[in-house]
Amino acid sequence: MGFIMNLVLGLFGGVLGGWLFDQLGITWGGTLGQLGTAIVGAVAILWIASLIKK
């Protein structure tokens, strides 16, 4: 996918990761925890998108 689409999906994944971790009661403290949550969500969304694109 292109850069813009990866960026949009990554941002959406970060939001989704934060929401999902909150629903599961998983909290990582501080800025690094928020960054980790966003990275996990973004990677998950990009991985799912790559599976759908195939």
GROMACS elastic network, one bead per residue, 0.5 to 0.9 nm:
[ bonds ]
;  ai    aj funct       b0    kb
    1     4     6  0.83371   500
    1     5     6  0.63573   500
    1     6     6  0.65218   500
    1    50     6  0.82093   500
    1    53     6  0.87275   500
    2     5     6  0.54024   500
    2     6     6  0.62091   500
    2     7     6  0.86121   500
    3     6     6  0.51657   500
    3     7     6  0.61098   500
    3     8     6  0.86897   500
    4     7     6  0.50107   500
    4     8     6  0.61864   500
    4     9     6  0.85810   500
    5     8     6  0.51072   500
    5     9     6  0.60578   500
    5    10     6  0.83478   500
    6     9     6  0.51372   500
    6    10     6  0.58629   500
    6    11     6  0.85231   500
    6    46     6  0.70975   500
    7    10     6  0.50390   500
    7    11     6  0.61839   500
    7    12     6  0.85947   500
    8    11     6  0.52224   500
    8    12     6  0.61936   500
    8    13     6  0.84845   500
    9    12     6  0.50358   500
    9    13     6  0.59227   500
    9    14     6  0.85447   500
    9    42     6  0.69318   500
    9    45     6  0.65389   500
    9    46     6  0.63613   500
    9    49     6  0.82375   500
   10    14     6  0.61569   500
   10    15     6  0.87415   500
   10    38     6  0.83878   500
   10    39     6  0.81042   500
   10    41     6  0.77577   500
   10    43     6  0.71238   500
   10    44     6  0.89184   500
   10    45     6  0.69449   500
   10    46     6  0.66517   500
   11    14     6  0.50912   500
   11    15     6  0.64652   500
   11    16     6  0.86276   500
   11    38     6  0.80787   500
   11    41     6  0.88402   500
   11    42     6  0.66513   500
   12    15     6  0.52352   500
   12    16     6  0.61029   500
   12    17     6  0.84982   500
   12    41     6  0.81909   500
   12    42     6  0.70240   500
   12    45     6  0.78027   500
   13    17     6  0.58230   500
   13    18     6  0.84468   500
   13    38     6  0.68848   500
   13    39     6  0.79337   500
   13    40     6  0.79710   500
   13    43     6  0.71888   500
   13    44     6  0.69894   500
   13    45     6  0.52271   500
   13    46     6  0.76272   500
   14    17     6  0.50702   500
   14    18     6  0.62337   500
   14    19     6  0.86422   500
   14    35     6  0.85520   500
   14    37     6  0.69596   500
   14    39     6  0.63273   500
   14    40     6  0.74202   500
   14    43     6  0.85766   500
   14    45     6  0.86451   500
   15    18     6  0.52101   500
   15    19     6  0.62510   500
   15    20     6  0.85993   500
   15    37     6  0.89359   500
   15    38     6  0.67684   500
   15    41     6  0.73304   500
   15    42     6  0.82465   500
   16    19     6  0.50835   500
   16    20     6  0.59631   500
   16    21     6  0.84649   500
   16    38     6  0.80721   500
   16    41     6  0.60678   500
   16    42     6  0.80275   500
   16    45     6  0.85235   500
   17    20     6  0.50944   500
   17    21     6  0.59806   500
   17    22     6  0.83802   500
   17    37     6  0.58405   500
   17    38     6  0.57237   500
   17    39     6  0.79661   500
   17    40     6  0.65140   500
   17    42     6  0.71262   500
   17    44     6  0.83857   500
   17    45     6  0.89260   500
   18    21     6  0.53106   500
   18    22     6  0.61113   500
   18    23     6  0.86794   500
   18    34     6  0.76301   500
   18    37     6  0.59183   500
   18    38     6  0.63271   500
   18    41     6  0.72651   500
   19    22     6  0.51003   500
   19    23     6  0.62519   500
   19    24     6  0.87451   500
   20    23     6  0.50728   500
   20    24     6  0.62507   500
   20    25     6  0.86002   500
   20    26     6  0.86142   500
   20    41     6  0.84318   500
   21    24     6  0.50688   500
   21    25     6  0.60941   500
   21    26     6  0.50234   500
   21    27     6  0.68573   500
   21    37     6  0.74237   500
   22    25     6  0.50590   500
   22    26     6  0.59361   500
   22    27     6  0.69028   500
   23    26     6  0.77011   500
   24    27     6  0.88284   500
   27    33     6  0.75465   500
   27    34     6  0.85836   500
   27    37     6  0.86956   500
   28    31     6  0.86471   500
   28    32     6  0.78005   500
   28    34     6  0.66366   500
   28    36     6  0.79980   500
   28    37     6  0.76280   500
   29    32     6  0.72323   500
   29    33     6  0.50680   500
   29    34     6  0.72475   500
   30    33     6  0.53194   500
   30    34     6  0.64757   500
   30    35     6  0.87464   500
   31    34     6  0.51288   500
   31    35     6  0.61314   500
   31    36     6  0.85469   500
   32    36     6  0.60227   500
   32    37     6  0.85429   500
   33    36     6  0.50091   500
   33    37     6  0.61423   500
   33    38     6  0.85859   500
   34    37     6  0.50897   500
   34    38     6  0.61801   500
   34    39     6  0.85929   500
   35    38     6  0.51218   500
   35    39     6  0.61319   500
   35    40     6  0.86494   500
   36    39     6  0.50757   500
   36    40     6  0.61649   500
   36    41     6  0.86235   500
   37    40     6  0.52265   500
   37    41     6  0.62549   500
   37    42     6  0.85705   500
   38    41     6  0.51819   500
   38    42     6  0.59934   500
   38    43     6  0.85084   500
   39    42     6  0.50763   500
   39    43     6  0.59910   500
   39    44     6  0.84360   500
   40    43     6  0.53162   500
   40    44     6  0.61681   500
   40    45     6  0.87440   500
   41    44     6  0.51330   500
   41    45     6  0.62425   500
   41    46     6  0.86372   500
   42    45     6  0.52237   500
   42    46     6  0.61183   500
   42    47     6  0.84710   500
   43    46     6  0.51477   500
   43    47     6  0.59793   500
   43    48     6  0.85661   500
   44    47     6  0.51216   500
   44    48     6  0.61989   500
   44    49     6  0.85840   500
   45    48     6  0.51270   500
   45    49     6  0.60732   500
   45    50     6  0.85853   500
   46    49     6  0.50015   500
   46    50     6  0.61285   500
   46    51     6  0.86847   500
   47    50     6  0.51535   500
   47    51     6  0.63930   500
   47    52     6  0.88107   500
   48    51     6  0.51238   500
   48    52     6  0.63102   500
   48    53     6  0.86855   500
   49    52     6  0.50965   500
   49    53     6  0.61082   500
   49    54     6  0.88299   500
   50    53     6  0.51124   500
   50    54     6  0.65215   500
   51    54     6  0.55354   500
